[in-house]
Amino acid sequence: MGGEAKPSQDSSSGGGFKSRMVYYINSGEKKHVFAGVAIISAVFGIPWYLMTRGSKQHSHQDYMEKADKARQERLSPGSSSAT
């Protein structure tokens, strides 16, 4: 009667944006899963690409060599500034 629940609207029957998004998320169809993976890849991939372009990727060995060189310069007897 007055308090009965309405049947849920199908996304093809003019449901709102939220109901369509819920349908796409919960459908599990291959094309929806692929689209979701593509969107997430773009959201995280584009900023990563923009941050890392033009910079050389350093290996652990490069960092260790740089640290050893700085340590040797700091501990060498000729460059002591303390009097």
All heavy atoms as an XYZ file, in Angstrom:
632
protein
N       0.820     -1.164      0.000
C       0.000      0.000      0.000
C       0.872      1.238      0.000
O       1.731      1.317     -0.850
C      -0.908     -0.119      1.174
C      -1.460     -1.537      1.143
S      -3.022     -1.637      1.689
C      -3.528     -3.217      1.546
N       0.769      2.116      0.952
C       1.546      3.351      0.903
C       3.006      3.140      1.248
O       3.868      3.838      0.742
N       3.319      2.152      2.117
C       4.690      1.968      2.567
C       5.468      0.926      1.796
O       6.551      0.543      2.205
N       4.934      0.442      0.690
C       5.627     -0.582     -0.083
C       6.804      0.021     -0.837
O       6.752      1.158     -1.292
C       4.665     -1.239     -1.080
C       3.563     -2.032     -0.399
C       2.594     -2.617     -1.407
O       2.827     -2.444     -2.615
O       1.625     -3.226     -0.978
N       7.888     -0.743     -0.939
C       9.081     -0.281     -1.641
C       8.861     -0.327     -3.138
O       8.221     -1.237     -3.664
C      10.273     -1.144     -1.265
N       9.412      0.672     -3.815
C       9.330      0.700     -5.271
C      10.351     -0.268     -5.848
O      11.416     -0.454     -5.278
C       9.656      2.099     -5.796
C       8.657      3.151     -5.395
C       9.093      4.487     -5.969
C       8.124      5.572     -5.575
N       8.548      6.877     -6.103
N      10.071     -0.888     -6.956
C      11.088     -1.737     -7.591
C      12.245     -0.866     -8.068
O      12.061      0.257     -8.499
C      10.343     -2.378     -8.766
C       9.118     -1.556     -8.982
C       8.810     -0.887     -7.683
N      13.472     -1.393     -7.963
C      14.648     -0.618     -8.362
C      14.645     -0.379     -9.858
O      14.229     -1.233    -10.639
C      15.926     -1.344     -7.948
O      15.997     -2.574     -8.633
N      15.134      0.803    -10.234
C      15.174      1.147    -11.647
C      16.380      0.502    -12.303
O      17.450      0.419    -11.721
C      15.286      2.659    -11.825
C      14.058      3.409    -11.402
C      14.216      4.904    -11.666
O      15.322      5.374    -11.904
N      13.126      5.633    -11.634
N      16.194      0.012    -13.507
C      17.301     -0.508    -14.297
C      18.035      0.673    -14.922
O      17.450      1.723    -15.166
C      16.762     -1.445    -15.391
C      17.855     -2.174    -16.133
O      19.010     -2.130    -15.669
O      17.552     -2.785    -17.165
N      19.334      0.543    -15.169
C      20.101      1.665    -15.715
C      19.592      2.062    -17.098
O      19.779      3.191    -17.521
C      21.580      1.313    -15.793
O      21.782      0.250    -16.693
N      18.950      1.163    -17.814
C      18.446      1.489    -19.138
C      17.106      2.206    -19.068
O      16.631      2.715    -20.060
C      18.314      0.218    -19.984
O      17.378     -0.649    -19.373
N      16.484      2.267    -17.896
C      15.174      2.903    -17.793
C      15.283      4.320    -17.261
O      14.345      4.830    -16.679
C      14.252      2.064    -16.900
O      14.763      2.038    -15.577
N      16.434      4.971    -17.464
C      16.569      6.370    -17.107
C      17.001      6.608    -15.676
O      16.651      7.628    -15.102
N      17.747      5.678    -15.087
C      18.252      5.886    -13.741
C      19.253      7.028    -13.715
O      19.802      7.428    -14.738
N      19.510      7.561    -12.555
C      20.433      8.678    -12.425
C      21.879      8.244    -12.574
O      22.196      7.060    -12.780
N      22.752      9.225    -12.469
C      24.189      8.968    -12.629
C      24.689      7.983    -11.583
O      25.435      7.061    -11.892
C      24.952     10.292    -12.519
C      26.433     10.145    -12.617
C      27.041      9.941    -13.846
C      27.227     10.197    -11.483
C      28.410      9.802    -13.943
C      28.596     10.062    -11.569
C      29.178      9.867    -12.803
N      24.242      8.162    -10.333
C      24.704      7.294     -9.252
C      24.277      5.846     -9.491
O      25.065      4.921     -9.295
C      24.160      7.790     -7.920
C      24.665      7.007     -6.744
C      24.155      7.567     -5.429
C      24.628      6.726     -4.275
N      24.119      7.221     -2.999
N      23.041      5.638     -9.934
C      22.582      4.266    -10.156
C      23.334      3.611    -11.322
O      23.606      2.415    -11.293
C      21.080      4.229    -10.406
O      20.754      4.868    -11.625
N      23.681      4.422    -12.335
C      24.462      3.859    -13.444
C      25.861      3.483    -12.996
O      26.383      2.436    -13.381
C      24.542      4.852    -14.600
C      23.323      4.770    -15.511
C      23.479      5.623    -16.717
N      22.979      6.945    -16.336
C      23.428      8.092    -16.812
N      24.386      8.103    -17.701
N      22.931      9.233    -16.416
N      26.492      4.318    -12.161
C      27.831      4.006    -11.655
C      27.804      2.743    -10.796
O      28.678      1.891    -10.907
C      28.401      5.171    -10.846
C      28.809      6.357    -11.668
S      30.143      5.975    -12.822
C      29.284      5.930    -14.372
N      26.795      2.613     -9.956
C      26.674      1.413     -9.123
C      26.496      0.182    -10.007
O      27.088     -0.870     -9.760
C      25.504      1.561     -8.122
C      25.181      0.245     -7.447
C      25.833      2.615     -7.087
N      25.723      0.316    -11.069
C      25.530     -0.803    -11.987
C      26.848     -1.206    -12.647
O      27.194     -2.382    -12.707
C      24.503     -0.430    -13.056
C      24.446     -1.427    -14.194
C      23.868     -2.681    -14.013
C      25.006     -1.132    -15.431
C      23.837     -3.599    -15.043
C      24.969     -2.045    -16.458
C      24.387     -3.281    -16.257
O      24.361     -4.187    -17.274
N      27.606     -0.207    -13.138
C      28.872     -0.503    -13.803
C      29.866     -1.141    -12.844
O      30.585     -2.070    -13.194
C      29.492      0.758    -14.407
C      28.708      1.330    -15.568
C      28.612      2.700    -15.744
C      28.068      0.503    -16.483
C      27.900      3.232    -16.809
C      27.354      1.018    -17.551
C      27.271      2.385    -17.699
O      26.580      2.906    -18.748
N      29.919     -0.624    -11.611
C      30.879     -1.144    -10.628
C      30.539     -2.574    -10.235
O      31.418     -3.425    -10.101
C      30.915     -0.219     -9.395
C      31.575      1.097     -9.771
C      31.654     -0.875     -8.235
C      31.457      2.169     -8.710
N      29.267     -2.867    -10.065
C      28.859     -4.183     -9.576
C      28.560     -5.193    -10.671
O      28.278     -6.348    -10.360
C      27.622     -4.048     -8.677
C      27.923     -3.277     -7.416
O      29.012     -3.373     -6.886
N      26.966     -2.502     -6.941
N      28.607     -4.779    -11.935
C      28.205     -5.693    -13.007
C      29.220     -6.813    -13.223
O      28.844     -7.940    -13.475
C      28.008     -4.922    -14.311
O      29.242     -4.477    -14.816
N      30.508     -6.511    -13.171
C      31.540     -7.509    -13.405
C      31.717     -7.867    -14.869
O      32.395     -8.840    -15.186
N      31.108     -7.098    -15.767
C      31.286     -7.370    -17.189
C      32.722     -7.027    -17.585
O      33.332     -6.110    -17.050
C      30.315     -6.524    -18.015
C      28.866     -6.931    -17.840
C      27.941     -6.116    -18.742
O      28.387     -5.685    -19.833
O      26.795     -5.923    -18.335
N      33.243     -7.786    -18.536
C      34.643     -7.604    -18.932
C      34.927     -6.190    -19.406
O      35.962     -5.624    -19.066
C      35.016     -8.601    -20.026
C      35.188     -9.997    -19.517
C      35.649    -10.924    -20.620
C      35.809    -12.337    -20.086
N      36.275    -13.258    -21.131
N      34.024     -5.609    -20.170
C      34.287     -4.263    -20.680
C      34.289     -3.234    -19.554
O      35.050     -2.275    -19.580
C      33.297     -3.875    -21.773
C      31.858     -3.802    -21.332
C      30.954     -3.457    -22.500
C      29.504     -3.437    -22.058
N      28.618     -3.109    -23.156
N      33.473     -3.442    -18.518
C      33.459     -2.511    -17.390
C      34.716     -2.671    -16.546
O      35.284     -1.682    -16.066
C      32.217     -2.729    -16.532
C      30.940     -2.437    -17.250
N      29.736     -2.963    -16.856
C      30.672     -1.696    -18.350
C      28.791     -2.548    -17.671
N      29.338     -1.781    -18.590
N      35.162     -3.908    -16.364
C      36.398     -4.151    -15.608
C      37.577     -3.547    -16.359
O      38.430     -2.882    -15.762
C      36.608     -5.661    -15.368
C      37.970     -5.933    -14.758
C      35.500     -6.216    -14.486
N      37.639     -3.751    -17.660
C      38.719     -3.191    -18.472
C      38.719     -1.670    -18.407
O      39.776     -1.046    -18.265
C      38.587     -3.660    -19.926
C      39.662     -3.128    -20.828
C      40.942     -3.641    -20.771
C      39.395     -2.101    -21.712
C      41.947     -3.143    -21.594
C      40.384     -1.596    -22.535
C      41.663     -2.118    -22.472
N      37.537     -1.060    -18.489
C      37.444      0.401    -18.412
C      37.908      0.895    -17.044
O      38.606      1.916    -16.948
C      36.007      0.852    -18.675
N      37.569      0.183    -15.980
C      38.007      0.567    -14.643
C      39.516      0.495    -14.492
O      40.142      1.395    -13.926
N      40.097     -0.576    -15.009
C      41.560     -0.724    -14.954
C      42.229      0.386    -15.764
O      43.235      0.963    -15.334
C      41.988     -2.117    -15.457
C      43.487     -2.197    -15.659
C      41.514     -3.179    -14.495
N      41.668      0.715    -16.915
C      42.235      1.777    -17.750
C      42.153      3.129    -17.045
O      43.113      3.913    -17.073
C      41.511      1.834    -19.085
N      41.044      3.399    -16.389
C      40.883      4.683    -15.685
C      41.863      4.775    -14.521
O      42.538      5.797    -14.338
C      39.429      4.847    -15.207
C      38.511      5.066    -16.411
C      39.306      5.997    -14.213
C      37.038      4.990    -16.092
N      41.967      3.708    -13.736
C      42.891      3.720    -12.597
C      44.336      3.838    -13.079
O      45.142      4.556    -12.491
C      42.685      2.466    -11.726
C      41.324      2.569    -11.029
C      43.795      2.302    -10.717
C      40.889      1.325    -10.316
N      44.673      3.150    -14.170
C      46.034      3.248    -14.725
C      46.337      4.670    -15.169
O      47.442      5.172    -14.941
C      46.189      2.304    -15.906
O      46.007      0.974    -15.483
N      45.367      5.334    -15.780
C      45.575      6.711    -16.223
C      45.716      7.652    -15.035
O      46.582      8.533    -15.032
C      44.411      7.157    -17.117
N      44.900      7.449    -14.010
C      44.944      8.332    -12.837
C      46.307      8.267    -12.157
O      46.841      9.281    -11.717
C      43.810      7.979    -11.849
C      44.027      8.610    -10.496
C      42.466      8.401    -12.427
N      46.888      7.069    -12.059
C      48.180      6.938    -11.398
C      49.353      7.002    -12.370
O      50.450      7.406    -11.988
C      48.246      5.631    -10.605
C      47.368      5.655     -9.392
C      46.150      5.009     -9.398
C      47.758      6.343     -8.256
C      45.326      5.041     -8.289
C      46.951      6.379     -7.135
C      45.725      5.727     -7.151
N      49.162      6.623    -13.605
C      50.254      6.562    -14.571
C      50.672      7.909    -15.111
O      51.861      8.168    -15.302
N      49.727      8.784    -15.372
C      50.052     10.091    -15.948
C      50.898     10.919    -14.976
O      51.944     11.441    -15.364
C      48.778     10.824    -16.403
C      48.183     10.097    -17.616
C      49.065     12.282    -16.737
C      46.822     10.595    -18.042
N      50.506     11.053    -13.699
C      51.385     11.811    -12.786
C      52.763     11.163    -12.612
O      53.777     11.867    -12.523
C      50.617     11.805    -11.457
C      49.206     11.572    -11.832
C      49.254     10.722    -13.054
N      52.817      9.831    -12.572
C      54.104      9.142    -12.435
C      54.998      9.469    -13.626
O      56.179      9.769    -13.463
C      53.887      7.637    -12.326
C      55.165      6.869    -12.339
C      56.007      6.650    -11.302
C      55.771      6.242    -13.479
N      57.093      5.915    -11.719
C      56.972      5.654    -13.046
C      55.401      6.122    -14.815
C      57.807      4.966    -13.914
C      56.242      5.439    -15.676
C      57.415      4.859    -15.218
N      54.437      9.433    -14.817
C      55.209      9.737    -16.020
C      55.710     11.179    -15.980
O      56.871     11.455    -16.299
C      54.364      9.521    -17.279
C      55.038     10.030    -18.523
C      56.104      9.343    -19.091
C      54.635     11.220    -19.112
C      56.743      9.810    -20.227
C      55.271     11.710    -20.239
C      56.323     11.001    -20.788
O      56.952     11.485    -21.900
N      54.847     12.108    -15.600
C      55.234     13.515    -15.571
C      56.303     13.785    -14.520
O      57.154     14.655    -14.712
C      54.004     14.391    -15.317
C      52.967     14.398    -16.441
C      51.741     15.186    -16.025
C      53.551     14.942    -17.729
N      56.284     13.063    -13.415
C      57.285     13.277    -12.369
C      58.635     12.665    -12.726
O      59.672     13.170    -12.300
C      56.814     12.677    -11.040
C      55.703     13.465    -10.405
S      55.289     12.927     -8.750
C      55.113     11.182     -8.926
N      58.657     11.573    -13.480
C      59.908     10.868    -13.734
C      60.530     11.180    -15.088
O      61.642     10.733    -15.351
C      59.720      9.350    -13.639
O      58.732      8.946    -14.583
C      59.305      8.943    -12.243
N      59.865     11.918    -15.931
C      60.476     12.200    -17.241
C      61.638     13.152    -17.063
O      61.607     14.078    -16.252
C      59.456     12.774    -18.216
C      58.987     14.140    -17.849
C      57.982     14.660    -18.813
N      57.485     15.931    -18.281
C      56.896     16.832    -19.000
N      56.676     16.624    -20.273
N      56.492     17.947    -18.454
N      62.684     12.893    -17.799
C      63.850     13.748    -17.765
C      64.791     13.503    -16.601
O      65.833     14.119    -16.524
N      64.447     12.621    -15.695
C      65.356     12.349    -14.578
C      65.924     10.947    -14.734
O      65.223     10.025    -15.115
C      64.628     12.470    -13.238
O      63.634     11.488    -13.121
N      67.212     10.842    -14.445
C      67.872      9.549    -14.557
C      67.513      8.694    -13.351
O      67.550      9.168    -12.222
C      69.384      9.746    -14.623
C      70.158      8.461    -14.758
C      71.655      8.724    -14.773
C      72.370      7.406    -14.795
N      73.313      7.265    -13.723
N      67.182      7.461    -13.577
C      66.890      6.543    -12.490
C      68.203      6.017    -11.925
O      69.025      5.477    -12.655
C      66.017      5.376    -12.987
C      64.677      5.815    -13.547
C      63.796      6.446    -12.499
O      63.741      5.999    -11.368
N      63.105      7.503    -12.878
N      68.424      6.193    -10.645
C      69.667      5.772    -10.007
C      69.498      4.407     -9.362
O      68.440      4.085     -8.827
C      70.092      6.785     -8.938
C      70.361      8.147     -9.484
N      71.476      8.436    -10.234
C      69.670      9.300     -9.407
C      71.448      9.705    -10.589
N      70.360     10.257    -10.098
N      70.565      3.638     -9.406
C      70.554      2.334     -8.766
C      71.065      2.470     -7.337
O      71.611      3.510     -6.940
C      71.435      1.348     -9.532
O      72.791      1.724     -9.398
N      70.904      1.432     -6.562
C      71.404      1.412     -5.192
C      72.916      1.583     -5.180
O      73.468      2.284     -4.319
C      71.013      0.098     -4.515
C      71.521     -0.039     -3.123
N      71.047      0.725     -2.087
C      72.478     -0.838     -2.592
C      71.691      0.394     -0.978
N      72.555     -0.554     -1.262
N      73.591      0.984     -6.138
C      75.053      1.090     -6.225
C      75.473      2.539     -6.441
O      76.453      2.995     -5.866
C      75.583      0.195     -7.357
C      77.091      0.137     -7.429
C      77.712     -0.497     -6.188
O      77.143     -1.390     -5.590
N      78.875     -0.001     -5.813
N      74.724      3.286     -7.263
C      75.051      4.693     -7.484
C      74.978      5.479     -6.178
O      75.840      6.313     -5.883
C      74.096      5.315     -8.511
C      74.284      4.743     -9.903
O      75.388      4.245    -10.200
O      73.317      4.798    -10.693
N      73.948      5.224     -5.395
C      73.802      5.924     -4.119
C      74.913      5.542     -3.142
O      75.419      6.389     -2.403
C      72.436      5.640     -3.496
C      71.302      6.348     -4.188
C      70.335      5.642     -4.877
C      71.198      7.736     -4.148
C      69.290      6.284     -5.515
C      70.165      8.396     -4.782
C      69.211      7.675     -5.464
O      68.191      8.320     -6.086
N      75.304      4.283     -3.127
C      76.368      3.836     -2.228
C      77.709      4.477     -2.607
O      78.472      4.896     -1.742
C      76.479      2.304     -2.248
C      75.281      1.603     -1.645
S      74.949      2.084      0.048
C      76.366      1.391      0.859
N      77.984      4.563     -3.907
C      79.228      5.196     -4.353
C      79.247      6.678     -3.985
O      80.269      7.207     -3.539
C      79.391      5.026     -5.858
C      79.719      3.597     -6.270
C      79.690      3.394     -7.770
O      79.436      4.379     -8.514
O      79.913      2.256     -8.208
N      78.111      7.342     -4.146
C      78.021      8.763     -3.790
C      78.220      8.960     -2.288
O      78.913      9.884     -1.855
C      76.662      9.296     -4.234
C      76.512     10.774     -4.105
C      75.174     11.220     -4.684
C      74.999     12.720     -4.562
N      73.702     13.154     -5.091
N      77.631      8.087     -1.475
C      77.783      8.182     -0.022
C      79.226      7.910      0.391
O      79.768      8.596      1.281
C      76.840      7.203      0.669
N      79.881      6.925     -0.226
C      81.285      6.626      0.092
C      82.190      7.812     -0.249
O      83.094      8.163      0.514
C      81.761      5.379     -0.653
C      81.171      4.101     -0.084
O      80.732      4.114      1.085
O      81.143      3.091     -0.821
N      81.943      8.420     -1.397
C      82.742      9.564     -1.811
C      82.567     10.728     -0.826
O      83.548     11.364     -0.407
C      82.333     10.004     -3.216
C      83.137     11.155     -3.750
C      82.696     11.514     -5.156
C      83.445     12.726     -5.654
N      82.973     13.196     -6.935
N      81.353     10.999     -0.412
C      81.096     12.079      0.540
C      81.728     11.764      1.890
O      82.283     12.661      2.557
C      79.593     12.295      0.698
N      81.679     10.512      2.304
C      82.277     10.111      3.579
C      83.797     10.277      3.544
O      84.405     10.766      4.492
C      81.905      8.667      3.894
C      82.291      8.203      5.284
C      81.849      6.777      5.574
N      80.413      6.592      5.398
C      79.837      5.880      4.403
N      80.591      5.282      3.499
N      78.539      5.756      4.326
N      84.405      9.885      2.436
C      85.862     10.027      2.302
C      86.279     11.494      2.324
O      87.279     11.858      2.934
C      86.343      9.356      1.019
C      86.309      7.847      1.086
C      86.670      7.217     -0.258
O      86.873      7.905     -1.247
N      86.737      5.891     -0.283
N      85.515     12.347      1.655
C      85.840     13.774      1.648
C      85.699     14.373      3.044
O      86.489     15.226      3.449
C      84.939     14.519      0.664
C      85.256     14.243     -0.783
C      84.296     14.937     -1.732
O      83.372     15.645     -1.267
O      84.462     14.776     -2.950
N      84.687     13.936      3.773
C      84.454     14.461      5.110
C      85.524     14.007      6.093
O      85.927     14.752      6.976
C      83.060     14.015      5.590
C      82.637     14.657      6.895
C      81.251     14.236      7.310
N      81.249     12.832      7.714
C      80.504     11.884      7.178
N      79.688     12.163      6.194
N      80.565     10.646      7.607
N      86.024     12.778      5.946
C      86.982     12.223      6.890
C      88.436     12.406      6.485
O      89.342     12.026      7.224
C      86.683     10.726      7.096
C      85.318     10.396      7.702
C      85.119      8.900      7.750
C      85.179     11.018      9.080
N      88.691     12.970      5.333
C      90.087     13.130      4.894
C      90.780     14.149      5.793
O      90.192     15.166      6.178
C      90.144     13.569      3.438
O      89.599     14.858      3.296
N      92.071     13.897      6.126
C      92.784     14.765      7.081
C      93.076     16.161      6.529
O      93.157     17.119      7.283
C      94.082     14.031      7.373
C      94.220     13.005      6.326
C      92.871     12.759      5.738
N      93.178     16.342      5.254
C      93.528     17.628      4.677
C      92.374     18.629      4.699
O      92.586     19.824      4.623
N      91.147     18.165      4.771
C      90.020     19.089      4.695
C      89.388     19.362      6.045
O      88.246     19.739      6.138
C      88.964     18.517      3.739
O      88.443     17.320      4.276
N      90.151     19.188      7.102
C      89.638     19.429      8.448
C      89.518     20.915      8.700
O      90.486     21.667      8.565
C      90.560     18.790      9.487
O      90.098     19.085     10.774
N      88.336     21.389      9.053
C      88.136     22.821      9.298
C      88.128     23.129     10.783
O      88.067     24.287     11.154
C      86.830     23.273      8.651
O      85.747     22.582      9.236
N      88.157     22.111     11.644
C      88.169     22.335     13.094
C      89.569     22.702     13.538
O      90.533     22.063     13.146
C      87.691     21.102     13.816
N      89.715     23.757     14.353
C      91.035     24.149     14.841
C      91.155     24.015     16.323
O      90.306     24.134     17.076
C      91.358     25.601     14.436
O      90.320     26.447     14.859
C      91.595     25.686     12.966
